[in-house]
C-alpha cells in the first residue's frame, strides 16, 4: 500500500493555525492558556523569549498579559516540563508537565548524588530549612558553593512538584513552595500520553527523532510513545523522509486550504515551532535550529537572532529584505523588548 503524501504548504498551514502563527483562533481569547496548551508549553530561562513568542501570534499582545496570568490569575505557571526545562504551562496541566520532566530527571540527579552525601529527601528538608518561603540561588550559595549544584537542587524540588517560579529572570529567578502558591500540593502525573497526543496534534507529521528531541527521550522510546496513538506513516511531497501522524490530523491537513499558508510569517528564536522539529524549516545559517526564522508561503527565507547589539539577520537571496525587516521589528515592538534591526546580510 503506497504511503500517503501531503503538500508542504498544507502541512505548514495546518501547524500554523494549530499553534497560532496563522489565523485568528487565539486573538480574542481572554486567557493565554489555550494558546500555551496548543504550543505544548513555552520554554526558556528569559521572559523576553516568551514575550516574543506571544507577540508573534497576538497582534494586540502586551507583556503585562503574561505577568498577570502567571502572578495574579495563576492560569499559567512557570515550572518544569519536558527535558527538565523551565517553561510556561497551563496551570491545569501542571501535573502532566511534571511527569514529562521526571522522565529525564535521572540524568542530572546523578550529578547531585555525586556532589552531595545527602539523600533526595534530606536535600529537600535542607532546602526548606534554608528557604522556608522564597527560594533563591543566592540564598543557597553558602550551603552549596557550586553554581550547578544550586541549579540542580532547585530543579530537583521543582520536578517533584514542590516549587514553582514566582518572579525574576535567569539566575535571578525566585521560586515559592507550590503548596503556598496554590494553597495545595501538586503531585506529578503518572504518564505523559496526553502530552504526546497534544504534541502530535499541534506539530504532526513528525519524525521519531522530532519526538525524541521534544521530550528528551531516545528514538526507540519516542517510537513507543507514538505507537500508543496509532500513528500512520506519511510523506511530505518532495521529501523521502518517513513521518508519522495520527489519522485524524492527516484528514485535517488534507482539508486545509493551501491559501491559509500564504504570506510572511515571523517565528522568534526559541519558539516551540522551531523546537518541535529536528531538521525541518532550516536554512544554512541556522546552525543550532533554534534561531528565529521568517517564512514566506511556508518556506524559510530568513534567519534571525537577538544579541546585545541588536538583531542579527540573514535573508535568503531573492527575498524581500525590507518586508522581512519590518515584520521582525513589529514583533519585537509588541513584545516590549525592541531591538535594532540593521540591514540584513545575504
Secondary structure, DSSP 8 states (H G I E B T S, - for coil): ---EEE-HHHHHHHHHHHTTSSSSTTTT-S-SHHHHHHHT-EE-SSHHHHHHHHHTT-TT--HHHHHHHHHTS-SEEEEE-GGG-EEEEEGGGHHHHHHHHHTTTHHHHHHHHHH-SS-HHHHHHHHHHH-SSEE-TTTTTTT--SHHHHHHHHHHHHHTTSEEEEE--GGG-EEEEHHHHHSS-----S--HHHHHHHHHHH-SB-HHHHHHHHT--HHHHHHHHHTTT-EEEEETT----EEE-HHHHHHHHTS-GGGG-SEEEE-TT-HHHHT-SSSS--TT-SSS-SEEEEETTEEEEEEEEETTEEEEEE-TTS-HHHHHHHHHHHHHHHT----B---B-
